[in-house]
């Protein structure tokens, strides 16, 4: 089962800096993510969301490949490629998994102007090693799907024990 954790930062670079460390931890196979998103709230209050997975692009490439392959079978590879790309882009746009977009926007409104947040949907992690690496960023734990006991342990690891 995946666990959702949202970290908030007082500056606009905190989330992206922590995300770089998360990417390194992924390569070391210390953490496996189902989804991730970075939210930056500008000083003027505008919110920018950067999703980790671009479903439209992935759908376009996959659709183009399958469309061209089917087009080759019927001697119309270019038509198949075009139809496949369009169909793939549409299906990528319509399919949404991972962290709910409305939830991201709701939490993003609570981030202070000039701040940022990192949303992680974690399916597997080596908790002690990952927490050691992430504690140097001093994030604030905003929301989790963890039990109260696990959430308290997480907050304590980042110096926010109650």
N, C-alpha and C positions, 0 to 999 in steps of 0.2 A: 504494500500500500504506500502511496506517495504522501509526503508531508509537505505542506506549504509553509514557507517562512518568508516574512517580509522584513527587510532591514532598511532603516532610514538613516540618512546622513545629513549633517548640517551644511554641507557644501555640494556643489553640482558635480564634482569629480569623484566623490566617495564611492558611488555605486559602480561606476565604470572601472575604477581602480580595483575594487573587490572582485568584479567580474573577471578581470585579467587573472587574478589569483585562482578563481574558480575554474577558469579554462585550463590553467596549469594542473590543478588538482584532478580535473577530468582526464588529462593525458596520463597522469600517474595512476589512474583508476582508483582514486580515493573517494570520488563522488560521481554519482550517475544522476543526471537531471532529465526529467520529463519535459520541462519547459522552464524558461527564464525570461524576465523582462526588466528593462531599466527604465525608470521614470525620472525625468529631470523637470523641476519646476523653476522656470526663469524668474528673475527678480520682478518682472512685470506680472507674474502669476500664471503665464501660459505654461501648459503641460505638454511635454514631448515624451512619447512612449516608443521605445525601441524593443521590438519582440526578438527573441533569439532565433525563432524559426520563421522564415518567410514562406508561407504556404502557397502563395500565388506563384512565386518563382519556381518552387519545386514542382507544383502542378503543371506549369507551362512546359518545363523540360521533360517531365515524365510523359505528358500528353503528346508532345511533339514526337518523342521517340516511338511510342506505340502507334500514333497516327501514321508516321512514315512507314513503320513496319507493315501495318495493315495496308497502306497505300501501295507498297511494293508488291504485295500479293495480288492486287487488282490493277496493276500497271498505272497507278496514279500517285506516285510517292509525294509529290509536292502538294497535291490537294489533301492527301492524308495527313501530311505534316501540319498544314495550316489548320485543318479541322481538329486534329489532336491537340495542338498548342492552345487553341481557343477553348476547347472543352476542358483541358487540364487547368488553365488559368481560372476558369469559372468554378470548377470543382475545388480548387485550392482556396479561392476567395470564400466559398460557401462553407467549407469544412473548417471547424474551429475546435481544437482540443487543447488540453493543458489548462493554463490559468485563464479564467473567465475575464474577457475584456472589460465588462461592466465593473467587475470587482477591482480591476487595476485602476480604472478611472475614479472609482469611489475612494480608494485609498490614496490615490495621487492628489486628490483635493485636500487631504489632511497634511500633506508635506508642506513645510514652510517654504515661502518663496526663496529661491537661491539654493534650495536643498535638492536631494535626490533620494531615490529608493531602489532597492534591488529585490525583485520577486524571484524566489526559487521554488520550484516544484521538484523535490528530491525523492527519487525512488530508492536510492541506496547510498550509504556513505559510511566511511570509517570515522565515526563521530569525534573521537578524541583528537585525531590528527587534523581533521578539517577545522575543528574549533580552535586548535592551537594556531593554525595558519590565519584564520579570519579574525582572531581577537585583536590583532595589531591595528585593525581599521576602526576600532571603537564604535561599532554601529549600535543603533538603538533598535531593539526588536519591537516591531510595531504590531504584527499579527502573526499567528501561527495556527496550524491545525493540530498541534501537539497536545498531549494531555497537560493538565495544569502542572503536574510534577515535572514533566519533561520541559515545559516552557520555563518554569522557574529555574531549572538546571541550566538551560540555554542562556537565560538572562544573567544568571550568576557568572557564567563563563565570560560574558562581556562586561562584567563589572557593574551590573545593574540589579544585583540581588536585593531582595526586599527584606 
